[in-house]
Amino acid sequence: VFSIQPCYYLCILMHVRSMLSHSRLGHNMFGIGTYPSQPAPYAAPLAFCLILLWHLTFHPTVMAFANSNSNPAAAAAPPSPSSLLSNKHVCISGGGPCGLFLATLLLRQDPTVRITILERSQRAGKGGDINAFGIGLGARLLHSLDAVPGLRGEVESVSAGPTPRGLRIVSRSDLSERMTCFLEGMDGNNGRCRIRFGEGCDGIDLEDKHVTTTAGRKIQYDLLIGADGINSSVRRALVDRRGLREVHYLEPSNWKSLQLPPQPEFDAKSIRPRHPRYTIALLPRYPEGHILLIFWGGKEKGGTSNNPGNLNTPVELKSMLSDAFQDEKSDMAYGDKEGTSDDVARRRRNVVFDDNAVNIFLKTRPGRSHYMKINRFDDDSVALIGDAAHGMNSLLGQGCAAGLKYAEVLAEELCGPGSLSESKHLNDALRSYSKRAVRGAHAIIDLNRMGATMVTAGPVLKALLVPIMMLQKIFQRKSIFEQIMKVDVPYEDILRDNLLLLPLAKLKWVFDRVPFRAKPKEPNVVS
């Protein structure tokens, strides 16, 4: 208070005024009060205005502001850096869940960073892709979403379920759309983050640090993030030009997903579809209906069709799936000859299909689960996250969860409390991220292989697994499926507790795996 003396004196003056308002002394000295009259009613307001004018003219804060306006260089000086990415430009190739989550973390932790996200596909919008597959909102995935207040609620608002295992399911397109809306809302009109839909990464100059998009646009970057999926062009550039070592195979099975509308004649969630040759999973879909996930062997007899059983017409597909929803005794398609035709007609369920979804299902190529490891996730001003960094099957439901987890690790290294130490630079942070993330990612890839081995083991392999499982019980070790639900247990520790299973899993994998052949680069199309 004493540093602004005029205001201090003015406060004293105004307090004393009330005491003198009715006295001769007040009238004679200050021209205030009612004794004997009030000859100078404007004396006090005039004094107040003069003192306030002096204060505004000569106060140090006002003088400093005036000086900064007279010195453009001082006025334009950027704020002091708060992280390794302060006032830098980050280009993220891939606008899926991992790329969007990383952008959200970076913007939240450093408001000066500028981000461009390149997403090759068009924005799906509300409702997303009609046959989009579902992602389970497991404990680890939800734990990562909690790092951004409010994001978990946004994602859960478009989820469905729960499944018999207690999981809620969100389609990948709905997940990406909600995360996009959340990121746009957080950025507001600041323009710090720009998402370019329909524009992917077509070329990368690692020396000049710029990417060329499919629209012919040249974008300079201080940091390039490869979040562009299992067929990542960023990872391919690092493998071809920077000596990144990649081990990449395919699982020996195909999969597709099909949207199933609500069933008016029966409760679909109480039915477990079954087929003698194919694995069919029924998952809830937001806001209504279900998603059918169909898995089949990659080497079926009779050709190389993109569909199970070489089915090519809607009638054939509907017939096969309708049979999968019938009770065991009424299933004539599977060779059951015990029931009469009347029993079959009485028990048969009428399954309703979406014709548009069925046609799209038949035309799309099947998905393949990947096994992909690389020796590091970083290079000079480049980092890989999500499926661009690690590929695994979906048995344990940890693909997206692991991607979000290690996006957190990367954001911590780049913008965390210790990111601005004098000896730490951008590439030091990327190397530290890679060391932390590679161990965990390789561990969960191996855990998925071990889980798949136990589920798909034949008679001989099951006999070899029995003594190992007995030892697990003796030492009171929980199964992989139980341990994976504990968010505070690292993947590396779970792998260490189950190392006895790893040799058998690797042995089976040698016979099951299918070589991966990278797709040839498509020519650039300038729009």
C-alpha positions in Angstrom: 0.0 0.0 0.0 2.8 2.4 0.9 4.4 2.0 -2.6 1.5 4.0 -4.1 1.5 7.0 -1.7 -1.0 9.2 -3.5 -3.7 6.6 -3.2 -2.8 5.9 0.4 -3.1 9.7 1.2 -6.4 9.8 -0.7 -7.8 7.0 1.5 -6.9 8.9 4.6 -8.5 12.0 3.2 -11.8 10.3 2.4 -12.0 8.8 5.9 -11.4 12.1 7.6 -13.9 13.8 5.4 -16.8 12.1 7.0 -15.6 13.4 10.4 -15.3 17.0 9.3 -18.4 17.2 7.1 -20.4 19.0 9.8 -17.6 21.1 11.4 -16.3 24.6 10.8 -12.8 23.2 10.4 -13.9 21.0 7.6 -15.6 23.8 5.8 -12.7 26.2 6.1 -9.9 23.8 5.2 -11.5 21.5 2.6 -14.6 23.2 1.4 -16.8 20.3 2.5 -19.7 19.9 4.8 -22.9 21.8 5.5 -21.7 24.3 8.0 -22.8 27.1 7.6 -23.5 26.2 4.0 -21.7 24.3 1.2 -20.0 26.9 -1.0 -17.5 24.5 -2.8 -19.3 21.2 -3.6 -16.8 20.3 -6.4 -13.6 20.7 -4.4 -13.3 17.1 -3.1 -14.1 15.4 -6.5 -11.6 17.8 -8.2 -8.9 16.8 -5.7 -9.6 13.1 -6.3 -9.4 13.4 -10.1 -6.1 15.3 -9.9 -4.5 12.8 -7.6 -5.8 9.8 -9.7 -4.4 11.5 -12.9 -1.0 11.9 -11.2 -1.0 8.2 -10.2 -1.9 6.9 -13.6 0.7 9.0 -15.3 3.7 8.3 -13.1 3.1 4.9 -11.6 6.0 2.4 -12.5 3.6 -0.2 -14.1 2.1 2.4 -16.4 5.6 3.7 -17.3 6.8 0.2 -18.1 3.9 -0.4 -20.4 4.5 2.9 -22.2 8.2 2.0 -22.6 7.3 -1.4 -24.0 5.1 0.2 -26.6 7.9 2.5 -27.6 10.2 -0.5 -27.9 8.7 -3.0 -30.5 11.5 -5.6 -29.8 10.7 -5.7 -26.2 6.9 -5.9 -26.8 7.4 -8.8 -29.3 9.6 -10.9 -27.0 8.2 -14.4 -26.6 7.4 -15.7 -23.2 10.1 -17.7 -21.4 10.0 -21.4 -22.5 8.1 -23.8 -20.2 9.1 -27.1 -22.0 11.2 -28.5 -24.8 8.4 -27.8 -27.2 7.8 -24.1 -26.3 7.1 -22.0 -29.4 7.9 -25.1 -31.6 5.9 -26.8 -34.3 4.9 -30.4 -34.0 3.6 -32.4 -37.1 1.6 -35.5 -36.2 1.1 -37.9 -39.1 -2.1 -39.8 -38.2 -5.3 -38.5 -36.6 -6.4 -41.7 -34.8 -6.8 -42.1 -31.0 -3.0 -42.1 -30.2 -2.2 -39.0 -32.3 -5.2 -37.1 -31.0 -4.4 -38.0 -27.4 -0.8 -36.9 -27.7 -1.9 -33.6 -29.2 -4.3 -33.1 -26.3 -1.6 -33.8 -23.7 0.9 -31.4 -25.4 -1.5 -28.5 -25.7 -2.6 -29.0 -22.1 1.0 -29.0 -20.8 2.4 -26.2 -23.0 0.1 -23.6 -24.5 2.8 -22.2 -26.8 3.2 -25.4 -28.9 1.8 -25.4 -32.4 0.4 -28.7 -33.8 -0.6 -29.9 -37.3 -2.3 -33.2 -37.5 -2.4 -35.0 -40.9 -5.2 -37.5 -41.3 -5.4 -39.3 -44.6 -9.1 -40.3 -44.3 -12.0 -37.9 -44.3 -13.7 -37.0 -41.0 -16.2 -39.8 -40.2 -18.4 -37.5 -38.2 -21.2 -38.5 -35.8 -22.0 -42.2 -36.1 -18.7 -43.0 -37.8 -18.0 -45.9 -40.1 -20.9 -48.2 -40.4 -18.9 -51.4 -39.8 -16.2 -49.9 -37.5 -14.8 -52.4 -35.0 -15.1 -52.0 -31.3 -12.4 -51.1 -28.7 -12.8 -52.3 -25.1 -12.6 -49.6 -22.5 -10.4 -51.6 -20.2 -8.8 -50.4 -16.9 -5.5 -49.4 -18.5 -7.1 -47.4 -21.3 -9.4 -45.6 -18.9 -6.5 -44.8 -16.6 -4.7 -43.1 -19.4 -7.8 -41.1 -20.4 -8.0 -39.8 -16.8 -4.7 -37.9 -17.4 -6.9 -35.3 -19.2 -9.8 -34.1 -17.0 -13.1 -34.6 -18.8 -11.9 -36.8 -21.6 -12.9 -40.1 -20.1 -16.5 -38.9 -19.7 -16.6 -37.8 -23.3 -15.4 -41.2 -24.5 -17.7 -43.1 -22.2 -20.7 -41.1 -23.4 -20.5 -42.9 -26.8 -19.7 -46.4 -25.5 -22.1 -49.3 -25.2 -22.2 -52.3 -22.9 -21.1 -53.8 -20.7 -20.0 -57.1 -22.3 -20.2 -60.4 -20.3 -16.6 -59.6 -19.1 -17.8 -56.2 -17.8 -16.2 -54.0 -20.5 -17.8 -51.1 -22.3 -17.2 -51.0 -26.0 -16.6 -47.9 -28.2 -16.1 -48.0 -32.0 -12.8 -46.7 -33.2 -14.5 -44.1 -35.4 -16.7 -42.8 -32.4 -13.6 -42.8 -30.2 -11.6 -40.7 -32.7 -14.6 -38.3 -33.3 -15.1 -37.6 -29.6 -11.3 -37.1 -29.1 -11.3 -34.7 -32.1 -14.2 -32.7 -30.7 -12.6 -32.5 -27.3 -9.3 -31.3 -28.8 -11.1 -28.7 -30.9 -13.0 -27.5 -27.9 -9.8 -27.2 -25.7 -8.0 -25.2 -28.4 -11.0 -23.0 -29.1 -10.3 -20.3 -31.6 -6.6 -20.1 -30.7 -5.4 -21.9 -33.8 -2.7 -23.7 -32.0 -3.8 -27.1 -33.4 -5.0 -27.7 -36.9 -6.3 -31.0 -38.2 -6.1 -31.6 -41.9 -8.6 -34.3 -42.9 -8.2 -36.0 -46.2 -4.5 -35.1 -46.3 -1.8 -37.6 -45.4 1.9 -37.7 -45.3 3.3 -38.5 -48.8 7.0 -37.7 -48.4 9.5 -36.9 -45.6 12.7 -35.0 -45.8 14.5 -36.0 -42.6 17.4 -33.6 -43.3 15.5 -30.5 -44.0 12.8 -31.5 -41.5 9.7 -31.1 -43.6 6.9 -33.4 -44.8 5.1 -33.2 -48.2 1.4 -34.0 -48.0 -0.8 -35.8 -50.5 -2.2 -32.4 -51.4 1.3 -31.2 -52.3 1.7 -29.0 -49.2 5.1 -28.6 -47.6 5.1 -28.5 -43.8 8.2 -27.7 -41.8 8.5 -29.3 -38.3 10.6 -29.2 -35.2 9.2 -32.6 -34.2 7.6 -35.2 -36.4 5.3 -37.8 -34.7 4.5 -41.0 -36.6 1.0 -42.1 -35.4 -0.1 -43.4 -38.8 -0.8 -47.0 -37.9 0.7 -50.3 -38.7 1.6 -49.4 -42.3 3.3 -46.2 -41.1 5.1 -44.2 -43.8 7.1 -42.4 -41.1 8.4 -45.8 -39.7 9.1 -46.9 -43.3 11.2 -43.8 -43.8 13.2 -44.5 -40.7 13.7 -48.2 -41.6 14.8 -47.4 -45.2 17.0 -44.3 -44.4 18.0 -44.4 -40.8 18.7 -48.1 -40.2 15.7 -48.8 -37.9 15.4 -52.6 -37.4 12.0 -54.0 -37.9 10.6 -57.6 -37.3 7.2 -57.9 -38.9 4.9 -60.8 -39.4 1.1 -61.4 -39.9 -1.2 -63.6 -37.8 -2.5 -66.6 -39.7 -6.1 -65.4 -39.7 -8.4 -62.8 -41.2 -11.1 -60.7 -39.5 -14.0 -58.4 -40.5 -16.7 -56.6 -38.5 -20.4 -56.2 -39.4 -23.0 -53.9 -37.9 -26.1 -55.7 -36.7 -29.3 -53.7 -36.0 -31.5 -54.3 -33.0 -33.2 -57.6 -33.2 -37.0 -57.4 -32.6 -37.6 -61.1 -32.1 -34.9 -61.9 -29.5 -32.4 -60.4 -27.1 -29.1 -60.5 -29.1 -26.9 -59.9 -26.1 -28.1 -63.2 -24.5 -27.0 -65.2 -27.6 -23.5 -66.4 -28.2 -23.1 -67.0 -32.0 -21.1 -70.1 -32.9 -19.8 -71.7 -36.0 -17.7 -74.9 -36.5 -15.0 -73.2 -38.5 -15.1 -69.5 -37.6 -14.9 -67.5 -34.4 -17.7 -65.0 -34.1 -17.9 -62.4 -31.3 -20.9 -60.3 -30.6 -20.2 -56.8 -29.1 -22.6 -54.1 -28.1 -22.7 -51.0 -30.4 -23.5 -47.4 -29.5 -26.2 -46.2 -29.6 -28.0 -49.4 -30.4 -27.5 -52.8 -32.0 -24.3 -54.8 -32.1 -21.1 -55.5 -34.0 -20.3 -59.0 -35.2 -16.5 -59.7 -35.3 -15.8 -62.7 -37.5 -12.4 -64.4 -37.6 -11.4 -67.1 -40.0 -8.2 -68.9 -41.2 -6.1 -67.1 -43.8 -5.7 -70.3 -45.9 -9.1 -71.6 -46.6 -9.8 -74.2 -49.3 -11.4 -73.2 -52.5 -9.7 -69.9 -53.3 -8.5 -66.6 -51.9 -11.8 -64.8 -51.2 -11.9 -61.8 -49.0 -14.8 -63.3 -47.1 -15.2 -66.3 -44.8 -16.1 -69.5 -46.6 -15.5 -67.7 -49.9 -19.0 -66.2 -49.6 -19.6 -63.5 -52.2 -23.4 -62.7 -52.1 -25.5 -61.1 -49.4 -27.8 -64.2 -49.4 -24.9 -66.5 -48.6 -23.5 -64.3 -45.8 -27.0 -63.8 -44.2 -27.7 -67.5 -44.3 -24.3 -68.4 -42.7 -24.7 -65.8 -39.9 -28.4 -66.7 -39.3 -27.3 -70.3 -38.7 -24.8 -69.1 -36.2 -27.6 -67.6 -34.1 -29.6 -70.7 -33.9 -29.9 -73.2 -30.9 -27.7 -76.2 -31.2 -30.5 -78.7 -31.8 -32.1 -76.6 -34.5 -29.0 -76.1 -36.6 -29.6 -78.1 -39.8 -26.8 -76.3 -41.6 -24.2 -78.0 -39.4 -25.5 -81.5 -40.1 -27.8 -82.0 -37.1 -30.2 -84.8 -38.1 -31.8 -85.5 -34.8 -34.5 -82.8 -34.7 -37.5 -82.9 -37.0 -38.2 -80.2 -39.5 -41.1 -79.0 -37.3 -38.7 -78.5 -34.4 -36.4 -76.5 -36.6 -39.1 -74.3 -37.9 -40.5 -73.7 -34.3 -37.1 -72.8 -32.8 -35.4 -70.9 -35.6 -34.6 -67.3 -34.9 -35.2 -64.6 -37.5 -32.1 -62.4 -37.7 -32.5 -58.9 -39.1 -29.6 -57.4 -41.1 -28.7 -54.0 -42.5 -28.4 -54.5 -46.3 -26.0 -51.5 -46.7 -23.7 -52.9 -43.9 -23.8 -56.3 -45.5 -22.8 -55.0 -49.0 -20.0 -52.9 -47.5 -18.8 -56.0 -45.5 -18.6 -58.1 -48.7 -16.6 -55.4 -50.6 -14.0 -54.5 -48.0 -10.7 -56.3 -47.6 -10.3 -58.4 -44.4 -8.1 -57.1 -41.6 -5.0 -59.0 -40.4 -3.5 -58.9 -36.9 0.2 -58.0 -37.0 3.3 -58.9 -35.0 5.7 -56.0 -35.3 8.7 -55.0 -33.2 11.3 -52.3 -33.8 14.5 -51.7 -31.9 13.7 -48.0 -31.1 10.9 -45.5 -31.3 12.9 -42.4 -32.1 15.4 -40.7 -34.4 16.6 -37.2 -34.9 13.4 -35.0 -34.2 11.1 -38.0 -35.0 9.2 -40.3 -32.7 6.8 -43.2 -33.2 3.7 -44.0 -31.2 0.7 -46.4 -31.3 0.5 -49.1 -34.0 3.3 -47.2 -35.9 5.6 -48.3 -33.1 4.2 -51.8 -32.1 1.9 -54.3 -33.6 0.0 -57.0 -31.7 -3.1 -59.1 -31.9 -6.3 -58.1 -30.1 -6.6 -61.0 -27.7 -5.7 -59.1 -24.5 -7.3 -55.8 -25.8 -4.2 -53.8 -25.1 -3.3 -52.3 -28.5 -5.0 -48.9 -28.0 -4.3 -49.0 -24.2 -0.5 -49.4 -24.8 -0.6 -46.7 -27.5 -2.2 -44.2 -25.1 0.1 -45.2 -22.2 3.3 -44.5 -24.2 1.9 -41.3 -25.6 1.7 -40.2 -22.0 5.4 -41.2 -21.6 6.4 -39.2 -24.6 4.4 -36.1 -23.4 6.1 -36.4 -20.0 9.6 -36.5 -21.5 8.8 -33.5 -23.8 6.7 -31.3 -21.5 7.1 -32.7 -18.0 8.6 -31.0 -15.0 12.2 -32.1 -15.7 12.1 -31.5 -19.5 13.9 -28.1 -19.2 17.0 -29.1 -17.4 20.1 -27.4 -18.8 21.7 -30.6 -20.2 18.5 -32.0 -21.8 17.6 -31.4 -25.4 14.8 -32.6 -27.7 16.6 -35.6 -28.9 17.7 -36.5 -25.4 14.0 -36.6 -24.4 13.1 -38.7 -27.5 15.8 -41.2 -26.6 14.6 -41.4 -23.0 11.0 -42.0 -24.2 12.2 -44.8 -26.5 14.1 -46.6 -23.8 11.1 -46.5 -21.5 8.5 -47.4 -24.1 10.3 -50.1 -26.1 10.6 -52.4 -23.1 6.9 -52.2 -22.2 5.8 -52.5 -25.8 7.9 -55.6 -26.5 6.6 -57.1 -23.3 2.9 -56.7 -24.2 3.5 -58.0 -27.7 5.0 -61.2 -26.2 2.2 -61.4 -23.7 -0.4 -61.4 -26.5 1.5 -64.2 -28.2 1.5 -66.2 -25.0 -2.2 -65.6 -24.6 -2.9 -66.7 -28.2 -0.9 -69.8 -27.6 -3.0 -70.9 -24.6 -6.3 -70.2 -26.5 -5.4 -71.9 -29.8 -3.2 -74.7 -28.5 -3.7 -78.2 -29.9 -3.7 -81.4 -27.9 0.1 -81.8 -27.9 0.7 -78.2 -26.9 -2.0 -78.3 -24.2 -0.2 -81.3 -22.7 3.0 -79.3 -22.5 1.2 -76.4 -21.0 -0.4 -78.4 -18.1 2.8 -78.6 -15.9 3.5 -74.9 -16.4 0.0 -74.0 -15.4 0.3 -76.2 -12.3 3.5 -74.4 -11.3 1.7 -71.1 -11.7 -0.9 -72.3 -9.2 1.6 -73.6 -6.8 3.4 -70.3 -6.7 0.0 -68.5 -6.5 0.6 -66.6 -9.7 -2.4 -65.1 -11.3 -3.1 -65.6 -15.0 -2.1 -63.2 -17.7 -5.7 -62.2 -18.2 -6.1 -61.3 -14.5 -2.8 -59.5 -14.2 -3.4 -57.3 -17.2 -6.3 -55.6 -15.4 -4.0 -54.1 -12.7 -3.1 -50.7 -14.1 -0.2 -50.3 -11.6 1.7 -53.4 -12.8 4.0 -52.8 -15.7 3.8 -55.1 -18.7 7.4 -56.0 -18.1 6.6 -57.4 -14.6 3.7 -59.5 -16.0 6.0 -61.0 -18.6 8.6 -61.8 -16.0 6.0 -63.7 -14.0 5.1 -65.8 -17.0 8.5 -66.4 -18.6 8.0 -70.2 -18.6 5.3 -69.8 -21.2 7.4 -67.8 -23.6 9.5 -70.6 -25.2 6.3 -72.6 -26.1 4.7 -69.4 -27.5 7.7 -68.7 -29.6 7.9 -72.3 -30.9 4.3 -72.2 -32.0 4.7 -68.8 -33.5 7.5 -70.1 -35.8 5.0 -72.4 -37.5 2.0 -70.0 -37.4 3.4 -66.7 -38.6 3.0 -65.4 -42.2 5.6 -63.2 -43.7 4.7 -59.5 -44.1 5.3 -57.7 -47.4 5.1 -54.0 -47.2 2.8 -52.4 -49.8 4.5 -50.5 -52.6 4.3 -46.7 -52.2 1.5 -45.3 -54.2 2.2 -42.3 -56.4 1.5 -38.8 -55.0 -1.8 -37.4 -56.0 -2.0 -33.6 -55.8 -5.6 -32.3 -55.3 
